[in-house]
């Protein structure tokens, strides 16, 4: 009996993990696409209302993060071309997941920002939303 339950759990865990992984990869692709196109309004949809960004400078709440992005856009600064690579996703129960990998911003002058990131996502009725990112 226990073996049957264990096998059933193993068989059902695969597709859920695959869906979570593909959904979060799609969210990251969407974020990069909207960043690269300059659609800052669409970027808002990526974040959970309780989002925080943790950097070496400290904790940045969502409102400040969005203000910073708008300031860059308004000033006409080079935002760089955003790419994600080496992304790994891990489901945490049904409504949470983590993702980590490399984030790269390549600027017009040839300089680049390359950093590792870790994000925590929460599943909402509107899809997976980033609630915490560290880079």
Buried (B, 14 or more C-beta within 10 A) or exposed (E): EEEEEEEEEEEEEEEEBEEBBEBBBEBBEBBBEBBEEEEBEBBEBBBBEEBBBEEEEEEBEBEEBBEEBEEBBEEEEEBBBBBBEEBEBEBEEEEBBBBBBBBBBBEEEEEEEEEEBBBBBBBEEEBBBBBBBBB
